[in-house]
Amino acid sequence: MSAAPKLPVLRARDLSVQRGQATVVRGVNLAAHAGQWLAIVGPNGAGKSSLLQALAGLWPAASGEVLLHGQTGAQVSAHQRARQRARQLAWMGQTPPGDEALSVDDTVALGRLPHQGWLGWPAHSAADREAIEQALQDTDLLALRHRALQALSGGERQRAHLARALATQAPVLLLDEPSAHLDAPHQRLLAQVLRAQAQRGRAVVSVLHELPLALAADRIAVMRSGELLACGDAGDARVHRAIETVFAQAVRIAQVDGRWTALPCY
């Protein structure tokens, strides 16, 4: 595991989030460091996606704050904040936007927009093409690059949206359920991609339902009812107990062939 720097790239400090009258995230303190992959897990309704959206600046904090490179949004102008977030933080939501008529290649090229002027699309610079090629290769999409999104399976579209986020080459990568619709080989590929992104020095934060996949991360944050119950290394026994607790003892964390995984308890 890569050693984390002293100062986090992205940080939630006493962060609370409301949706309507409900407080869905309560007083969360969480840090994401360059060179690490952090997985957020918990049962349905735990507040995982709301926390991730607040970290991305897509949902306002009811209280507390989010710091990106040590700065809060209030410390920069709205224009600077939008440009900074687009270049410094790549986002992939559960329902990624996009024109289904676009090709995979053009969809991935959209990830380069933050690095271009208003008339810069489609991407054509050497840096743009290199980033797009790398993203297509990382997500096993080179053979599908000229296909339209609407002609792809759900898992293939998911990988195209992942490639778009990767093409941004932002220091922070936030992914909400990136493994949705992926088959077993491509879940393995996703783990390899996220690990490689961290090894390239990025801070990777992903919300995951697949516990064996989450246990491949460097660190795991466990949520329940909007609160952060535990956060630590993937091999931390306290984190394992928290996972078993929030999932009502329906899983057991154990080592199989030298790797931590979640075994169902029927």
LINGI-V378381 format. One record per backbone hydrogen bond with DSSP energy under -0.5 kcal/mol. CO is the residue of the C=O (numbers start at 1). NH is the residue of the N-H. Records with the same first field share a line. If there is no record, write none. Layout:
CO: NH + NH
This chain:
9: 69
10: 32
11: 67
12: 14 + 30
13: 65
15: 28
16: 62 + 63
17: 24 + 25
19: 22
22: 19 + 24
25: 17 + 27
28: 15 + 30
30: 12
32: 9 + 10
33: 36
36: 38 + 204
37: 39 + 218 + 219
38: 206
39: 41 + 221
40: 208
41: 223
43: 46
46: 226
47: 51
48: 52
49: 53
50: 54
51: 55
52: 56
53: 58 + 59
54: 57
63: 16
65: 13
66: 73
67: 11 + 69
68: 71
71: 68
72: 75
73: 76
77: 81
78: 82
79: 83
80: 84
81: 85
82: 86
83: 87
84: 88
85: 89
88: 172
90: 174
92: 176
93: 96
98: 100
99: 102
100: 150
102: 149
103: 107
104: 108
105: 109
106: 110
107: 110
108: 111
109: 112
110: 113
112: 115
113: 116
117: 120
125: 129
126: 130
127: 131
128: 132
129: 133
130: 134
131: 135
132: 136
133: 137
134: 138
135: 139
136: 141 + 142
137: 140
141: 144
142: 145
144: 147
145: 105
147: 104
148: 151
149: 152
153: 157
154: 158
155: 159
156: 160
157: 161
158: 162
159: 163
160: 164
161: 165
162: 166
163: 167
164: 168
165: 168
166: 169
171: 203
172: 90
173: 205
174: 92
175: 177 + 207
177: 180
179: 182
183: 187
184: 188
185: 189
186: 190
187: 191
188: 192
189: 193
190: 194
191: 195
192: 196
193: 197
194: 198
195: 199
196: 200
197: 202
198: 201
202: 35 + 36 + 204
203: 173
204: 38
205: 175
206: 40 + 208
207: 177
209: 211
210: 214
211: 215
213: 216
214: 217
218: 234
219: 39
220: 232
221: 41 + 223
222: 229 + 230
224: 227
226: 26
227: 224 + 229
230: 222
232: 220
233: 236
236: 240
237: 241
238: 242
239: 243
240: 244
241: 245
242: 246
243: 247
244: 249
245: 248
247: 250
250: 265
252: 254 + 263
254: 261
256: 259
259: 256
261: 254 + 263
263: 252
264: 266
